[in-house]
Amino acid sequence: MIKNYKKGFTLIELLVVIAIIGVLAAVVLSATNSARTKGEDAKIISNIKTIATQAAIYFDDNNAFYSSVATTWPSTNTTTCTSASTFLADPIIARAVVEILNNNTGSRYCNINTASGGQGYITSWALVFPLKNQANTYWCLDSTGASRKTHANGTAYNAVTGSAPAALSGNTDFACN
């Protein structure tokens, strides 16, 4: 007796395998995109922590000021975050700021306080940068040592300035909310 065995796969079997591969590929691609944006946020936060550490060193090296000379820095909202003779001109801080700005879009603030008590020297500051993982989420860093992405009430910052949960209360605020 001769048995007839068919060789190969049916069209339905091939289509099912292709569909399964497609679903698996979609899952893997979405997971890698999420990991990539989380990695970008980690890089931004790492650069912000570098700024905090280096700013503290600069403060100690410059007689408890964040500038080495009296400055005419605009007191609010400079989006370039650079200025000669200030802690922002420190090469390590400048490199960290450039990395953040080059890899990021959106609103950012670099508020610097040159109040009369400091005779034109920078006495306090606040920096706010957007994160990439979630739209309208910000990280705030200030001269008091605060470095966070959540308001004191526990909600994530959703704006640079304004009412809670904004990072700063207003254009002349130099401390993270």
C-alpha positions as a printed Julia matrix, in Angstrom:
177×3 Matrix{Float64}:
  0.0    0.0    0.0
  1.35   3.39  -1.0
  0.67   6.28   1.32
  0.48   9.8   -0.05
  2.07  12.28   2.32
  1.87  15.87   1.31
  5.02  17.87   1.77
  5.17  21.51   2.94
  2.78  23.8    4.76
 -0.65  25.01   3.83
 -1.29  28.66   3.1
 -3.27  29.03   6.34
 -0.38  27.68   8.42
  2.05  30.09   6.79
 -0.25  33.07   7.37
 -0.68  32.16  11.04
  3.1   31.97  11.54
  3.6   35.33   9.78
  0.89  36.93  11.96
  2.53  35.61  15.14
  5.92  36.95  14.05
  4.34  40.33  13.29
  2.74  40.55  16.74
  6.01  39.61  18.45
  7.93  42.19  16.4
  5.44  44.92  17.37
  5.8   44.06  21.07
  9.59  44.14  20.88
  9.66  47.47  18.99
  7.32  49.18  21.46
  9.41  47.91  24.38
 12.65  49.22  22.86
 11.12  52.66  22.18
  9.99  52.9   25.79
 13.41  51.85  27.02
 15.05  54.41  24.73
 13.01  57.35  26.08
 13.55  56.19  29.66
 17.27  56.07  28.9
 17.14  59.62  27.52
 15.41  60.78  30.72
 18.08  59.03  32.79
 20.75  60.89  30.81
 18.99  64.24  31.39
 18.69  63.53  35.14
 22.34  62.47  35.28
 23.39  65.75  33.65
 21.18  67.69  36.08
 22.86  65.94  39.03
 26.24  66.82  37.5
 25.15  70.47  37.4
 24.08  70.31  41.07
 27.37  68.8   42.21
 29.52  71.17  40.18
 27.45  74.21  41.22
 28.13  73.35  44.87
 31.85  73.18  44.14
 31.68  76.49  42.24
 29.8   78.07  45.19
 32.54  77.0   47.61
 35.32  78.2   45.31
 33.73  81.65  44.8
 33.12  82.96  48.32
 29.55  81.65  48.63
 28.35  83.12  45.33
 27.4   81.52  42.04
 29.32  84.12  40.04
 32.94  85.24  40.23
 32.11  88.87  39.42
 29.04  91.07  39.62
 26.84  90.21  36.65
 24.11  91.88  34.65
 22.46  88.54  33.94
 18.81  88.88  33.03
 16.95  87.69  36.09
 14.43  85.46  34.33
 13.87  82.93  31.58
 17.0   82.66  29.56
 16.66  79.59  27.38
 20.34  79.27  26.5
 21.43  78.87  30.13
 24.91  80.31  29.55
 26.69  83.33  30.96
 30.33  84.28  31.42
 31.66  84.58  34.97
 28.83  82.51  36.45
 28.54  78.91  37.54
 26.89  78.21  34.16
 30.21  79.04  32.45
 32.01  76.32  34.39
 33.16  73.84  31.7
 31.57  70.81  33.36
 28.26  72.58  33.92
 28.3   74.1   30.43
 28.85  70.66  28.87
 25.98  69.17  30.91
 23.64  72.04  29.94
 24.55  71.69  26.26
 23.86  67.94  26.38
 20.47  68.56  27.96
 19.55  71.28  25.47
 20.8   69.34  22.43
 18.73  66.28  23.32
 15.63  68.12  24.39
 12.93  70.39  23.13
 10.3   72.27  25.04
 10.14  75.01  27.61
 13.09  75.45  29.92
 14.01  78.12  32.42
 17.3   79.25  33.88
 16.32  81.78  36.54
 19.21  83.6   38.17
 18.9   85.93  41.17
 21.31  88.88  41.33
 19.55  90.53  44.25
 21.02  93.64  45.79
 22.02  91.65  48.89
 24.65  89.97  46.73
 25.93  93.28  45.25
 25.23  91.96  41.74
 26.62  88.5   42.43
 24.39  85.5   41.86
 22.88  84.45  45.18
 20.29  81.9   44.07
 19.05  80.18  40.93
 16.62  77.61  39.56
 16.88  75.52  36.4
 13.94  73.67  34.85
 14.3   71.2   31.97
 11.67  69.04  30.23
 11.88  65.25  30.36
 11.17  63.1   27.3
  9.42  60.01  28.68
  6.15  61.81  29.42
  4.91  64.9   27.63
  4.8   68.05  29.77
  6.9   66.6   32.58
  9.75  68.7   33.99
 12.74  68.35  36.31
 13.6   71.26  38.61
 16.96  71.97  40.23
 17.71  74.96  42.45
 20.45  76.47  44.58
 18.92  75.11  47.8
 19.76  71.6   46.63
 16.26  70.61  45.54
 16.36  68.3   42.54
 13.06  66.66  41.65
 10.26  66.15  39.14
  7.36  66.26  41.58
  5.68  69.16  43.34
  5.62  69.24  47.14
  2.05  67.87  46.9
  3.37  64.73  45.16
  2.17  65.37  41.59
  4.59  65.58  38.67
  5.49  69.06  37.4
  3.38  69.74  34.32
  4.54  73.29  33.56
  7.57  75.49  34.04
  5.8   78.31  35.86
  2.34  78.93  37.22
  0.09  77.31  39.78
  0.65  73.83  41.21
  1.97  71.51  40.01
  4.31  73.86  38.11
  8.04  73.64  38.82
  8.31  77.36  39.69
  5.64  79.71  41.03
  6.58  82.51  38.64
  9.23  84.1   36.45
 11.09  85.45  39.45
 11.02  82.26  41.53
 14.39  80.76  42.42
 13.27  77.64  44.32
 11.53  74.5   43.1
  7.96  74.12  44.37
